[in-house]
């Protein structure tokens, strides 16, 4: 990951991935130790609720 990979880029990547998935939601997202992804995934989970959490 580069230093430019921030929360905005993580959000854009996850939104694009979500929009292009055709066969259902992934059960696991591997992001390494990048904290910006954890922050964005947490926000998405709070918005979606426990039934649709990623």
BALUMMAR-888979 format. One record per residue (C-alpha): x, y, z; residue number from 1; residue in three letters. Coordinates in steps of 0.25 Angstrom, whole numbers. Layout:
// residues N
X  Y  Z  NUM  ALA
...
//
This chain:
// residues 54
0  0  0  1  UNK
5  14  -3  2  UNK
4  26  6  3  UNK
-7  31  -3  4  UNK
-17  20  1  5  UNK
-25  27  11  6  UNK
-40  25  15  7  UNK
-45  32  3  8  UNK
-38  23  -6  9  UNK
-42  11  2  10  UNK
-57  15  2  11  UNK
-56  17  -13  12  UNK
-50  3  -15  13  UNK
-60  -4  -6  14  UNK
-72  3  -13  15  UNK
-67  -1  -26  16  UNK
-65  -15  -22  17  UNK
-79  -16  -16  18  UNK
-85  -11  -28  19  UNK
-78  -21  -37  20  UNK
-81  -33  -29  21  UNK
-91  -42  -37  22  UNK
-92  -54  -29  23  UNK
-94  -49  -15  24  UNK
-87  -43  -4  25  UNK
-73  -47  0  26  UNK
-71  -54  14  27  UNK
-57  -49  16  28  UNK
-49  -36  11  29  UNK
-34  -37  12  30  UNK
-28  -24  14  31  UNK
-15  -26  21  32  UNK
-12  -17  33  33  UNK
-17  -4  26  34  UNK
-25  4  36  35  UNK
-32  12  26  36  UNK
-40  -1  21  37  UNK
-44  -5  36  38  UNK
-49  9  38  39  UNK
-57  9  25  40  UNK
-62  -5  27  41  UNK
-67  -1  41  42  UNK
-75  11  35  43  UNK
-81  2  25  44  UNK
-85  -9  36  45  UNK
-91  2  44  46  UNK
-99  7  32  47  UNK
-104  -7  28  48  UNK
-107  -13  41  49  UNK
-103  -26  47  50  UNK
-111  -34  36  51  UNK
-103  -29  25  52  UNK
-89  -26  32  53  UNK
-77  -29  24  54  UNK
//
